[in-house]
Amino acid sequence: IEAGLIWAGTNDGLLHVTRDDGGTWTDVTANMPGIPEWGAVRSIAASRYDAGTAYVAVDGHQANVRDPHIYRTRDHGASFEKITDGIPRSMLSYTKVVAEDPVRPGLLYVGTENAIYVSFDAGDNWQPLQNNLPAAPVSGIVIQEHFNDLVISTYGRGFWILDDLAPLQQLTPEVMPSASHLFAPRDAYRFRPITPPSIQYDDPTMGEDPEYGASLNYWLGDVSDEAPEMEILDGSGTVVRTLEGTNRQGINRIHWDLRDEPNDPIRLLTSPLYADHISVPEDGRPAGGPQISVLMPPGQYTVRLKANGQTQEQPLTVLKDPHSAGTAAEIAEQVSFIKAVRADVVTAGEAIERVEALRVQLETLARFADDDAATEAMAALGEKLVELQVDMVDLRLTGQGQDALRFGATLLSKLGYLTGGISAADFAPTDQEIEVQGILHTQLLEHLAALEALVSSDVAALNQMLRSLGILITDDSQ
């Protein structure tokens, strides 16, 4: 921030500064108290907030000086302070690199031969920032400013990234005494899939991507009595997703995958056809229907934290994938289309579970009925229910072997297929997809009408018969 100001450190322990673009240099090494003889100046962080401030990391291990040596000047090198409090001394505590945060003044990072440390007070005090980082030499530190990530290089253990520094940058002395605090989230990119490069599945050099979606960070002064809850609201104020948060003292982080709440799973309450030996769990068995969670469109959202009896909110911006060719209007059409298909899936699921409930009742009543006419009527109704049901969901599927490959797709499966392809990119539904959706919707309405007709005729007639036999107990008040 000062034109012509340059710092230079040498491998044999000298530190020079120039303020006239290299015209004259001043040796300020002697102003650094306790600097090891022949210690190498490994790193210099010239402050972006104050021209006279710089931070210097000196490595003396080649002269068997293994304590950390970090220095701070606030007057262009006329004087220095040694700032190493909080870094434990060991054979591997010598310093290799120091870096200043680009967002928060006084926030520093330093790498030693076996760890990384952070300081919130310009180096007066340090504390570990190790988390899951291996105890490896930290030789380089860079803050990737667009995504606000801390990127480090190690010796022998690869490159590591600490995603999203926002909670460290916003962890002020005012925040730390609070019971809870919701940090302002960084913008979230709504990235879309691309064709990945060809790689070996066991490639040991392959990197790891961060979790998809929005990084949501909050502070807990202490463990809460109940797990914190995070709500995501769209631009109209409607809650589109509710997430259960972690419950740890200090900084907590969860991720929103940018999707809304999926529909509930559809459950079958009876054994598969021709496989009565397969028992049904108490909560039913999967019907194979899709659980559809819509990827929300780019735009403005609100994050709401409920913790320790407090409610806090922060705005969140979801950005369109910059490589996507889809327009905002096309994305909106796609979202509307998928929601319409999901509504049909939910309706279909309710009908399936209604039929399943009828079949379970018939199976139970048949165990106690000793009237041949009633038994035959219940069996006949059961067959009609199965015949109606198989158009919606395949009742033969056992979940074993290759059942799913042996039979054709039912209406429920086709609804799921319809959302699969369109969800992969930011484009509006095609004319063919819209036509198919209309056909499937009509088939669903026909199924519902057939179910209502069956209930009003055969089910009603059977109920009347069972009442006359005293099998079915009714409550006339309801």
Secondary structure in CASP SS format (residue, H / E / C, confidence):
PFRMAT SS
TARGET T0000
AUTHOR 0000-0000-0000
METHOD secondary structure of the structure
MODEL  1
I C 1.00
E C 1.00
A C 1.00
G C 1.00
L C 1.00
I E 1.00
W E 1.00
A E 1.00
G E 1.00
T C 1.00
N C 1.00
D C 1.00
G C 1.00
L C 1.00
L E 1.00
H E 1.00
V E 1.00
T E 1.00
R C 1.00
D C 1.00
D C 1.00
G C 1.00
G C 1.00
T C 1.00
W C 1.00
T E 1.00
D E 1.00
V C 1.00
T H 1.00
A H 1.00
N H 1.00
M C 1.00
P C 1.00
G C 1.00
I C 1.00
P C 1.00
E C 1.00
W C 1.00
G C 1.00
A E 1.00
V E 1.00
R E 1.00
S E 1.00
I E 1.00
A E 1.00
A E 1.00
S C 1.00
R C 1.00
Y C 1.00
D C 1.00
A C 1.00
G C 1.00
T C 1.00
A E 1.00
Y E 1.00
V E 1.00
A E 1.00
V E 1.00
D E 1.00
G C 1.00
H H 1.00
Q H 1.00
A H 1.00
N C 1.00
V C 1.00
R C 1.00
D C 1.00
P C 1.00
H E 1.00
I E 1.00
Y E 1.00
R E 1.00
T E 1.00
R C 1.00
D C 1.00
H C 1.00
G C 1.00
A C 1.00
S C 1.00
F C 1.00
E E 1.00
K E 1.00
I C 1.00
T C 1.00
D C 1.00
G C 1.00
I C 1.00
P C 1.00
R C 1.00
S C 1.00
M C 1.00
L C 1.00
S C 1.00
Y C 1.00
T E 1.00
K E 1.00
V E 1.00
V E 1.00
A E 1.00
E E 1.00
D C 1.00
P C 1.00
V C 1.00
R C 1.00
P C 1.00
G C 1.00
L C 1.00
L E 1.00
Y E 1.00
V E 1.00
G E 1.00
T E 1.00
E C 1.00
N C 1.00
A C 1.00
I E 1.00
Y E 1.00
V E 1.00
S E 1.00
F C 1.00
D C 1.00
A C 1.00
G C 1.00
D C 1.00
N C 1.00
W C 1.00
Q E 1.00
P E 1.00
L C 1.00
Q C 1.00
N C 1.00
N C 1.00
L C 1.00
P C 1.00
A C 1.00
A C 1.00
P C 1.00
V E 1.00
S E 1.00
G E 1.00
I E 1.00
V E 1.00
I E 1.00
Q E 1.00
E C 1.00
H C 1.00
F C 1.00
N C 1.00
D E 1.00
L E 1.00
V E 1.00
I E 1.00
S E 1.00
T E 1.00
Y C 1.00
G C 1.00
R C 1.00
G C 1.00
F E 1.00
W E 1.00
I E 1.00
L E 1.00
D C 1.00
D C 1.00
L C 1.00
A H 1.00
P H 1.00
L H 1.00
Q H 1.00
Q C 1.00
L C 1.00
T C 1.00
P C 1.00
E C 1.00
V C 1.00
M C 1.00
P C 1.00
S C 1.00
A C 1.00
S E 1.00
H E 1.00
L E 1.00
F C 1.00
A C 1.00
P C 1.00
R C 1.00
D C 1.00
A E 1.00
Y E 1.00
R E 1.00
F C 1.00
R C 1.00
P C 1.00
I C 1.00
T C 1.00
P C 1.00
P C 1.00
S C 1.00
I C 1.00
Q C 1.00
Y C 1.00
D C 1.00
D C 1.00
P C 1.00
T C 1.00
M C 1.00
G C 1.00
E C 1.00
D C 1.00
P C 1.00
E C 1.00
Y C 1.00
G C 1.00
A E 1.00
S E 1.00
L E 1.00
N E 1.00
Y E 1.00
W E 1.00
L E 1.00
G C 1.00
D C 1.00
V C 1.00
S C 1.00
D C 1.00
E C 1.00
A C 1.00
P C 1.00
E E 1.00
M E 1.00
E E 1.00
I E 1.00
L E 1.00
D C 1.00
G C 1.00
S C 1.00
G C 1.00
T C 1.00
V E 1.00
V E 1.00
R E 1.00
T E 1.00
L E 1.00
E E 1.00
G C 1.00
T C 1.00
N C 1.00
R C 1.00
Q C 1.00
G E 1.00
I E 1.00
N E 1.00
R E 1.00
I E 1.00
H E 1.00
W E 1.00
D C 1.00
L C 1.00
R E 1.00
D C 1.00
E C 1.00
P C 1.00
N C 1.00
D C 1.00
P C 1.00
I C 1.00
R E 1.00
L E 1.00
L C 1.00
T C 1.00
S C 1.00
P C 1.00
L C 1.00
Y C 1.00
A C 1.00
D C 1.00
H C 1.00
I C 1.00
S C 1.00
V C 1.00
P C 1.00
E C 1.00
D C 1.00
G C 1.00
R E 1.00
P E 1.00
A C 1.00
G C 1.00
G C 1.00
P C 1.00
Q C 1.00
I C 1.00
S C 1.00
V C 1.00
L E 1.00
M C 1.00
P C 1.00
P C 1.00
G E 1.00
Q E 1.00
Y E 1.00
T E 1.00
V E 1.00
R E 1.00
L E 1.00
K E 1.00
A E 1.00
N C 1.00
G C 1.00
Q E 1.00
T E 1.00
Q E 1.00
E E 1.00
Q E 1.00
P E 1.00
L E 1.00
T E 1.00
V E 1.00
L E 1.00
K E 1.00
D C 1.00
P C 1.00
H C 1.00
S C 1.00
A C 1.00
G C 1.00
T C 1.00
A H 1.00
A H 1.00
E H 1.00
I H 1.00
A H 1.00
E H 1.00
Q H 1.00
V H 1.00
S H 1.00
F H 1.00
I H 1.00
K H 1.00
A H 1.00
V H 1.00
R H 1.00
A H 1.00
D H 1.00
V H 1.00
V H 1.00
T H 1.00
A H 1.00
G H 1.00
E H 1.00
A H 1.00
I H 1.00
E H 1.00
R H 1.00
V H 1.00
E H 1.00
A H 1.00
L H 1.00
R H 1.00
V H 1.00
Q H 1.00
L H 1.00
E H 1.00
T H 1.00
L H 1.00
A H 1.00
R H 1.00
F H 1.00
A C 1.00
D C 1.00
D C 1.00
D H 1.00
A H 1.00
A H 1.00
T H 1.00
E H 1.00
A H 1.00
M H 1.00
A H 1.00
A H 1.00
L H 1.00
G H 1.00
E H 1.00
K H 1.00
L H 1.00
V H 1.00
E H 1.00
L H 1.00
Q H 1.00
V C 1.00
D C 1.00
M C 1.00
V C 1.00
D C 1.00
L C 1.00
R C 1.00
L C 1.00
T C 1.00
G C 1.00
Q C 1.00
G C 1.00
Q C 1.00
D H 1.00
A H 1.00
L H 1.00
R H 1.00
F C 1.00
G C 1.00
A C 1.00
T C 1.00
L H 1.00
L H 1.00
S H 1.00
K H 1.00
L H 1.00
G H 1.00
Y H 1.00
L H 1.00
T H 1.00
G H 1.00
G H 1.00
I H 1.00
S C 1.00
A C 1.00
A C 1.00
D C 1.00
F C 1.00
A C 1.00
P C 1.00
T C 1.00
D H 1.00
Q H 1.00
E H 1.00
I H 1.00
E H 1.00
V H 1.00
Q H 1.00
G H 1.00
I H 1.00
L H 1.00
H H 1.00
T H 1.00
Q H 1.00
L H 1.00
L H 1.00
E H 1.00
H H 1.00
L H 1.00
A H 1.00
A H 1.00
L H 1.00
E H 1.00
A H 1.00
L H 1.00
V H 1.00
S H 1.00
S H 1.00
D H 1.00
V H 1.00
A H 1.00
A H 1.00
L H 1.00
N H 1.00
Q H 1.00
M H 1.00
L H 1.00
R H 1.00
S H 1.00
L H 1.00
G C 1.00
I C 1.00
L C 1.00
I C 1.00
T C 1.00
D C 1.00
D C 1.00
S C 1.00
Q C 1.00
END
